[in-house]
Amino acid sequence: MIRFNLLLLVIVVLLSGFSLHNSKPYLNRWVISKGCSLKVGGSTNVNKFSCVIADYYKPDTLTFYNGSPQGAIKINGVLKLDVQNFDCHNPVMTSDLRKTLKAKAFPKLTIRFLSLSRYPDSQEEDSVTGTVTIELAGVTKKFDVDYRYVPGVPGTAVLIGTRKVNFSDFNIVPPRKIGGMIQTNNELNVEFSLKVKVLN
């Protein structure tokens, strides 16, 4: 009887080790491809403006893990963008934005991906929500983001995230010009577009 129980224990241990060895610890991975961008849109009391960091590319990886029983997906991944690369298509406005965002003291805008409500449908366009933290000008805030997932050729996709934020979220005073006659509104529309290779 003792010998049988010992044999059973050995079999269970071996099977458990086999299962752990062959099952990957993550759900999926995405590798960032060339052609990513971050766009910030806003307005003043006289016009609108749009500033962009175009063609961001670093071989970052987003790793997705099974999360809560409710279906949430945990993410491990981060983007670090150079604030100095913002281009507002107007030299004066570009310089003003970089100064406002304290580019010299805090040169990086960091987006850290935390979770998705669920893993998107890989075969067709899909909409999901998620959570990120944005670090800007030395301040980090957590935000919910609306995503649009657009599949491309097999193994590729584009993830487009949108969110409204305020200068004041990061303790930043919106810039003013000409003695305060031109005032930038507090609200900004942020959109980041990620081109990725989907790995299994």
Residue pairs with C-beta under 8 A, 6 or more apart in sequence:
25 65
26 63
26 64
26 65
27 64
27 65
27 66
27 73
27 119
28 63
28 64
28 119
28 198
28 199
28 200
29 61
29 62
29 63
29 64
29 198
29 199
29 200
30 61
30 62
30 64
30 77
30 157
30 159
30 194
30 196
30 197
30 198
30 199
31 59
31 60
31 61
31 196
31 197
31 199
32 57
32 58
32 59
32 60
32 61
32 62
32 79
32 194
32 195
32 196
33 57
33 156
33 195
33 196
33 197
34 55
34 57
34 195
35 55
35 57
35 195
36 55
36 56
36 57
36 79
36 192
36 193
36 194
36 195
37 52
37 53
37 54
37 55
37 56
37 192
37 193
38 52
38 53
38 56
38 81
38 109
38 190
38 191
38 192
38 193
39 50
39 51
39 52
39 53
39 190
39 191
39 192
39 193
40 50
40 51
40 52
40 86
40 97
40 188
40 189
40 190
41 48
41 49
41 50
41 51
41 188
41 189
41 191
42 48
42 49
42 184
42 185
42 187
42 188
42 189
43 49
43 184
43 185
43 187
44 182
44 183
44 184
44 185
45 182
45 183
45 185
46 182
49 88
49 90
49 93
50 88
50 89
51 86
51 87
51 88
51 89
51 93
51 94
51 97
52 86
52 87
53 81
53 82
53 85
53 86
53 87
53 109
54 87
56 79
56 81
56 85
58 79
58 80
60 77
60 78
60 79
61 77
62 75
62 76
62 77
62 113
62 196
63 75
63 76
63 77
64 73
64 74
64 75
64 116
64 119
65 73
65 74
65 75
65 76
66 73
66 74
67 73
67 74
67 115
71 117
71 118
72 115
72 116
72 117
72 118
73 115
73 116
73 117
73 118
73 119
74 114
74 115
75 113
75 114
75 115
75 116
75 130
76 113
77 112
77 113
78 110
78 111
78 112
78 113
79 110
79 111
79 192
79 194
80 108
80 109
80 110
81 108
81 109
81 110
81 111
82 107
82 108
82 109
83 98
83 101
83 102
83 103
83 106
83 107
83 108
83 109
83 136
84 98
84 103
84 107
86 94
86 97
86 98
86 101
86 103
87 94
88 94
88 97
96 175
96 177
97 175
99 175
100 167
100 172
100 173
100 174
100 175
101 109
101 136
101 137
101 172
102 137
102 138
102 172
105 137
105 138
106 136
106 137
106 138
108 135
109 134
109 135
109 136
110 133
110 134
110 135
110 136
110 140
111 132
111 133
111 134
111 135
111 192
112 132
112 133
112 134
112 135
113 130
113 132
114 130
114 131
114 132
114 133
114 142
115 130
115 131
116 128
116 129
116 130
116 147
117 128
117 129
117 130
118 128
120 126
120 128
120 147
120 149
120 159
121 149
122 151
122 157
122 198
123 151
124 151
125 148
125 149
125 150
125 151
126 148
126 149
127 146
127 147
127 148
127 149
128 147
128 149
129 144
129 145
129 146
129 147
130 144
130 145
130 147
130 161
131 142
131 143
131 144
131 145
132 142
132 143
132 145
132 161
133 140
133 141
133 142
133 143
134 140
134 141
134 143
134 165
134 190
136 170
136 172
137 170
137 171
137 172
139 169
139 170
139 171
141 165
141 169
141 170
143 163
143 165
144 163
145 161
145 162
145 163
146 161
146 162
146 163
147 159
147 160
147 161
147 162
148 159
148 160
148 162
149 157
149 158
149 159
149 160
150 157
150 158
150 159
150 160
151 157
152 158
155 197
155 198
156 195
156 196
156 197
156 198
157 195
157 196
157 198
158 193
158 194
158 195
158 196
159 193
159 194
159 196
160 191
160 192
160 193
160 194
161 191
161 192
161 193
161 194
162 189
162 190
162 191
163 190
164 187
164 188
164 189
164 190
165 187
165 188
165 190
166 186
166 187
166 188
167 173
167 174
167 184
167 186
167 188
168 186
174 183
174 184
174 185
174 186
175 184
176 182
176 183
176 184
